[in-house]
């Protein structure tokens, strides 16, 4: 609460003096302090926003002296002048009213006698109480947001805390005006976000309801208060403290995921590209990053099928979550690893497994734990792990990461079946070979030549004979099982197969024909979906 001249006039101790607003400006001016003085030169002692109490001695002289006195008060920025009538002036001279109106200086006439000391005590008591309340509020704000910083609260919680403190809606947006987090108060989220980009773009950074978020020269967002009354001093304090906490959060998260990730990614890249050629150097650097010495090293690649993220910030958060989940799984298996994101949906890692014990048992335990943790990440639909040849050499293992990534990529393209902890190159067979050559024009022409007539028929006639062919080949031509899988009668099945043979001009009983068609379908599966 900021005390105003009107608040002072409304106090009982002032009302006892029968106050009258004799002239001048609005009584909404804030009052910082109350000063009692009869000196004509009192303005020299003032700093602004004081309410002057006087018995009118400085108003009892000439008109010129009175005008000079009032002008000096206005120049000093006083909040108002309270004059007790009777001692020096029985009524306010007309020059006082005219000058006060010209200067916009509120002048209050007291028609009754009051004790100025009682007024000053009452006003100062309120001012001090307000100042104490502001200090308490500032302390609460500081402690609250410091606690949020210490425990690395999420963006949404920081924004929610600011909104609850202000009892108003608060929105955090990035520099493109996309909302990162919000808390709606006294409205609902759809209403708050209705035409948000338009609303936000009309709010300049200088608006009191807007606080930039980020280092001074590298702001990455804005915190915006949406309240009918706008932002007062308390609101600005909360917004600025929340913005500082959000900035620290971003810096901590970037350091937390960035520095360690960059170190491991850099080491893996240096080993793969040959910038590090000494095995002892590689092992020493890896050990400093937590990889066990004197172990068997296994190259792994985790490929993830996940819901697409168009927001780069959300994609970055998911990648960090996938990396965290991978390392958490490694820790649960009581192993160590170097890990790095290869791209948004792949994590490559060098896993260190104890030389004692069975390799496959330890590898199964580690991969199972990794997959279990990755599946907990929101948006993940499926994940597979590819591996390549293990080695006692860390450098040799790093060079095998490309093969592990190839195995994982092909394994992810396989139709989901019984979950398995990891895939080796022997598990992907023909599909793996085709994956290597799928982008060759000759391979693509082969698939198109084999299947194009059937695909066109399905499109023109709204049929799905291609699916029937795929199931026929998957079941190695077992028509009884195929009829059961498709839940159709044998005559219907025979009719479909006969039509396929006519359309493609082939004999499905021919082994080479089946191999060619199956290969063509595998090539289509491995090609990226058309956009």
N, C-alpha and C positions, 0 to 999 in steps of 0.2 A: 504493500500500500504506500502511495506517495501522498503526503499531506499537502493539501491545497489551501489557498486563502479561504475558500468557501468552507472547508473543514474547520478551520480555526474560528471563523465567525460563528459556526454552528455550535461551538463548545458552550456549555452552560455558563462558564465563567465569563465569556465574552457576551453572551446573550443577556447577562445581568446588566450590562452597560447599555442596553437598547441600541444595538448597532444599526447604522444606516449606510447603504452603499451610495455614497454621495456622488461618485463620478469615476471616470477612468475606464479601464479595460475589464476583461472577464475575471471572475474570481476563481477560475480554474488553474491559475498559476501555481506551480509547486512551491512549497515553503521548505527551505533547508534549515533555517534557524530563525529565532526571534531575537531582535535587538532593541533595547530601550535607549533612546538618546534624544537630547534636546539640542545637540550641536548643529549649527547650520552646515558645518563641514563634515558631517558624519559619513558622507559618501566616500571620503578618502580612506575610511577604515573598513569598507565593505568589500566582499568578493563576489556577491551575487546571490540571488534567491533568498535574501533575508526579508522578513516582515518587520517593519519599523513601527515601534510603539512610541508615541509622543503626546505631550499635553499641548503642543502647538506653538511653542516659543518661537520656532523658526518661521512660523507663518504669521507672526504678529507684526512684522516690519513692513517695509514698503512692498508695493506690488512687484517691483523689479527683483528685490531680494527673495520674495516668495517664489517667483518664476525660476530664478537661478537655483534655488534649493530643490524644487521639484525636478528640474531638468537634470541636476547632478544625481538625484536618486534614480531616475530612469536610466541614465547613462551607466550607473553602477550595476544595473540589472536587479534591483530589488523587486520582491514579489508584490509588495503593496505597502500602503501607509495607513496606520490606524491612529486617529487623532481623538483624544478625549477632550470634549468641549467643556469650557467653564473656567479654566485657570488662566489661559492666555487669550483664547478666542471663544466667544460665546456661540458663534456660528461660523461655518466655513465661508471665507470671503469668496465672491464670485470668481475671482482670478484663479483660485485654487481649483474650482470645478472645471473652468475652461481649460486650464493648463493640463489638468489630469486627463481630461477627455482627449486633448490633442496628443498627449504623450502615451495614451493607453495605459496609464498607471492607476491601478485600483486605489481608491481612497475611501476608507471606512470612518464614519463619524460615530463616536460613542456619546450618547446623550446623557448617560449616567456615569457615576464615578465607579471605577473598578481598580483593583489592586493589580498593577502591572506584573508584580512578582508572581501572582497566582496564574496569570496568563502564560508567562514564560515557563513556569513549572509544568503546567498542564501540557503545553505544546512540546516542550523538550522531552517530557516523559513519553509522549507518543512517538516523537522522532527517534529517540534512543531505542524504544521498543521495536520500531520498524527496522532500525539499523541492525539490532540484534537478530531479528527474524530473518533479515537478508543474509547475515553471516551464517546463521543456522542452516538456511536453505542452501547457501553456497557450500557449506561443509557437507551436507547430505548429498548434494550433486557430486562433489569431488569423491567422496567415499564410495558412492554407488558405482560410478563409472570406473573408478580405480579397481574395484572388485571385479567388475566385468572384464577389464583388461587382464588382470592377473589370471583369471581362470579361462581366458581365451573364449569368451562367449561368442556365439554365432552372430552374424550380421542381424538376423531377424530379432534376436533377443535384445541387442543394443537399441535397435529402432523401437521395439516394443516398450522398453524401459523409458525412453525419452517421451513417447506418446503418453504413457501412464503418468509420468511426472507432470506433464503439461495438460493432461486431460483433453488432448486434441490429436487429430490425425497427423501422422508423420510419415513421409515417404523418402526412401533412399533410391536415387536413380543414378545411372551412369551418364557419361558425357553425350550419349546419343539419345538421352531421355527415355531409356528403357528402365523399367522399375526393377530394382534388385531385391528390395524388401519394403514392407509397409505394415503399419498398424492403423486400422480405421477406428475412429472414436466418434460416436454420435452420428454415424452413417455406416453404410455397408461398403464392402470392397468394390463391387461393381460401380456403385455411384461415385466413389472416390476416384476410380480409374477411368471414368467415362471421359473420352476425348483428352486423356492425360497428356499426350505429347503436345497437343495444341496448347493446353493450359500451361504446361511447363515451359514451353518455348517463349511464352509471353512474360515469364518471370525472369528478369535479369539477375545476375549474380549480386547486384547491389541491393536487391529487394531485402528488407529486414526479415522476411520469412524464409530466406534462402541462405544456407551456409555451405561453402565449398568443402569437399571431403578429399583429403590427400595432402601431401607435402605442398608447401607454398607455391612452388613453381611447377608441380606435377600433379595437380588435382585430377582425380579419376572419377569423381561423382559429385552429387549435390544432395544435401539433406534439406527437405522442404517441409515447413509447417503449414498445415491447412486448417486455419481457425478463423472464424468470422471476425474476431477482434484483432487479429494480427499478432505480431510478436512484440512483447514488452521486454524489459531488461531481463526478467527471469527466464523468459522463453529463449532469448538470445543466449543466455548463459548455458541453458540445458542443451540447446542445439550445438553450440560450439564445443561443449564438453563431449557430447555424443559424437560429433565429427572427429574429434581428436582420438576417441576410443576406436572408432571405425578405421581411422588411418593406421593406428597401432596394430589393430587386428589384421589389416591387409599386409602390413610389413612383417608381422610375426608369422602369418601363414605363408607368405612368400619365402621367408627365410627358412621356416620349418620344412616346407616341401622343396624349396628351391636349392639351398646351399648343399644339402646332403645329396639331393637328386643330381645336381650338376656335377658334384664330385664323383659319384658312382658312374653317371653317364659318361663323363669325360674319360674316366679310367677304362671303361669298356670300349669306348670308341678308339682310344689310343692303342689298346691291345689288338682290336680287330683290324685297324688300318696299318699296323706295324710301326707306329711311332714309339712304342715300347717294345724292345726286342730282347731285353734281358729278363730271364725268368725270375731271378731274385728280386729285381726292382719291382716287377709286377706283383709278386707275392707280398713284398713289404708294403707297397701302396694299398693293396687289397686288404691286408691285415689291419692297416690303420683305419680302414672303413668298416671293419667288423667281420671280415671273411676269415674263417678258420684256416690255420696253416696245416700242413701235413694231412691233407684230406684228398679224397677223390672228387674231381670237379666234373659236374654234369651241366651241359648247356641246355637251357629250357627256353621255350617261347610260349607265352600264354596269349591266345587269340580269343577275343571276346565279341560276341554278337550282342549289340545293345541298341536301345532306342536312340534314334538320331537326335543330336543336339545342334540346333542352329545357332545358339548363343555361345560365342567363344569362351565367355567366362564360365558358363555352366559346363562346357566341354573340358575346360582346364580343371575345374573342381572334380569332375568325374575321373579324369586321368589321375589326379592326385589320390582320389579315393581308391582307385584300382591298384595303384602302386602301394598304398598303405595296406590294403587288404592282402596283397601278395606277400609283403614282408611279414605281416602278422601271421599268415599261414605258415611261412617258413619258421617263424619263432615258435609257433605251437608244435611244430614237428621237431623242435629242438635241433634245428639246423641253422646254418648261416648262408647268406647269399649276397651277391652284388646284383642290383636290379636297376633297370632304367626303362622308361617308356620309349618304345620304338616309334609308335604313332598313337593316335587317340585311343585305339582299341587293341593295342598289343603291348605286352610287357615282356622284355627279354631279361633273363637272369642267368648268372653262373652260380649254381648251387654247390655248396661244399658238404660232402657226406663222409662220415667217418669211414676209415679204411677197414675197421673191424665190422663184421656183420655182413649180411646179404645185401647187395646193392639194390636189387629189385624191391626187396621189402622196404628198405629205407626210402627209395624213390617213390614207391606207392604211397607211403605214409605222408611224405612231404607234398606230393602233388594233390593228394586227396584233401589235405588241410588247406592248401592254396585255393583249390576250386571251391571248397565250402565257404571260404571267406569272401571270394570274389562274387559268388552268387548272392551274397548279402547286400552288395552295392546296388542302390536303386537304379533301375533302367536296364540291368543286365538280364538278357534273355538266355544266353548260353555261353559256355566257355570251354575251351579245350587246351591241352598242353601238348606241345610237340617236343621231342628230345632227339639228340644226336649222340655220337660216340662220346663216352666219358673218357677222362684222361687224368693222369697224375700231374700233367702240365697245365698250368693256368692259361698260358698263352695259346696252346693248342685248343683248349676248351673254348676260349673266346672266339677263335676262328671258326668253330663249328656252330656258332649261334645262327648263322645264315641258314644252315641246313635244318636246324631246329625250327626256325621261323617258317621255312617252306613246309615242313611236316605239319605244323600247327595250322597253317593256312589251308592246306588240303583237307586236314581232318575236320576243320570247321565247315567245309563245304559238303562233307558226307552227311547223309540223312541221319538225324538223331536216332540212336539206338540205345542199347544198354550202356549207361555211362561207364567210362573207363578213365582211370587216373591220368594216363598219358599215352601218347602214340609214338611209335618208332617208324622209321621209313618203311620197314617191312609190313606195317599195318595199312599203308595207303596204296601200295602196289600200282596198278594201272592208272588210277586216278592221280597219283603223284607224278607219273611220267607225263600225263596229259596236261597237268597243271604247269609243267615246265615249258610246254610248247603251245599252249592254248592261244597265244597271241599271234602265232604264225599264220599268215593269210592262207597258206595251203591247208592247214589244219581246219581253219574256219570254213573254207570252201568245201572240204570233205564233209563236215557235219551238215552244212547247208544242202549239199547235193543228196545226201542220204535221207534227209527228213523234210525238205521243203514242200514236196507234194502233199504229204500228210498234214503238215502244219497249215497249208493253205486250205485244205479240205475242212479242217476243224474250224477255221475262221469263217469260211463261207457258209458252213452248214450248222454252226453252233454245236458241234460235237466235241468229244474229248477222246478221240481214238488214240492220240499220242499217249495219254495216260494209260490206256489199256495196253498199248505196246510196252510201255515202261514196266508195268507190273508183270506182263508176260515174260519179259527178259529177266527181271529181278528174281522170278520164281523158276528160272531155267526151263521155261516152256511147260511147266506142270499146269495143265488146263483144269484139273480138278480143284487144285488149291486156288487157282486164279478165279474160278467161278465163285468160290467161297469168299475170297477177299473182296470181290466186286459186288457180292450179294446179288448175282444174276443167274439165270438158268443156263444150262449147258448149250441149248440151241441158240440162245441170244449171244453167248460168248463166241460160238463157232461163227455166227453171222458177222460179228465185229472183226474177228481175225481174218475172215475171208475178205472183208472189205479192205482191211489194211493191206493184204497181199495184192489185191487188185489195184489199189491206189499207188502203191510203191512198185508194183510189177516185180514182186519177189516171192520166194518160197521160205516161209518161216520155219520149215523143218530143216533148212540148210544151216549147218553150224557156222560157216564163215559169214553168212548173211546175218545171223544173230549177233555174232561178234562185231561186225561193222555197225549195225544199228545201235548196239549197246554202247560202243565207243562214241558214236555220234551224240547219243543222249548225254553221256558223261561230259563231253566237250561243251555242250549247251549248258549243263549245270555249272561248269566252271567259269563261263563267260559272265562278265558283269551284266546286271539287269539293265535293259534299255531305259532311258529316261524320257 
